[in-house]
Amino acid sequence: KEQLENMYQKKVVLADRESCEDDADKIIEEARTKDIAFLVVGSPFAATTHMDLMARAQKVGVSTSVCHNASIMNSVAACGLQLYSFG
């Protein structure tokens, strides 16, 4: 966390799945007036929680963008297919 804060010169909030789900409305509301980043390890859409957060933000007019990692799994997930369905 400290390394990221030093590198970006921004406050970093560590969030687990529960906090992402429970605080989704708070995250989206803050994104209405500030530029925020939601950093994940791995594919941004491998977890349905991340897809849900983006869809909910877009539904209320919050602009979103995604920087994908280099993986075919990102493309599959970005198409809306759930990675849980593939083995």
N, C-alpha and C positions, 0 to 999 in steps of 0.2 A: 504494500500500500504506500509506504513512504517513498519508495523508488518511483512509483507512478506519479505521486504528488509532486515530487521534485522535478521529474521530467516534464510534466505538463503545466506545472505551476498552477494547479487547480486542486480543489478539495476532492477527494475520492471517497465514496461511500461503498463499502463492501456489502453486497446483497446476496443472500441465498434465495432459493426458489420461493420459500415462504414469504420473505419480505417483498419479493418482486410481485407476487400475487396479491398480498395483502395491501401493499402500498402503490399498486398500479395507478389508481386515480390520482394520488398525490404526485407521482412521477409525471403523469400526463399533464396535470394542472401546472406544474412548474415549467414544463416544456412549452406552455402557451406564451410565456413571457421571457424565457431564457433559452439559450442554446445549451442543451445537455447532451451527453454521450452515454450510451449504455454499452459498456464493453463486456464481451463474453469470451471465454476460452473455447476455441473450436468454432464450429458452425453456428452462426447467429440464429438459424432456424431449426437446429436439431431439437430444440425444446419447444413444445407447444406454448409454453409460457411466453417466450420471446415473440412468437408469431402473434399471439393474442395481444400482447402489449402494443405492437406496431399497428395491428388492425384497429384496436380501440382508439389509439392516438389519431389515426387517419380519419376515423369515423367522426371525430369531433373537430376536425380541421387542423390538427397539428401536423406540420410538415415532417416527414421522416426520410431518411436515406440510409443505405446499408453499404458497408465496405466488407465484401466477402473475403474469406481466406481462400487459398488455392486448394479446392477440393471439389470433386464431382458431387459430393453429398450436399454441398451448398446449393448447387443448381437444382438438384432434386427437391430440396426443401423450399427453395424460393418459388418453385412452380406450384406450391401448395400441397404437395404430396407429403404425408407424414412419414418420417424415417422409421417410426416404430413398426410400420407395415412391411419393411424390408429386412431381410435377415442376411 
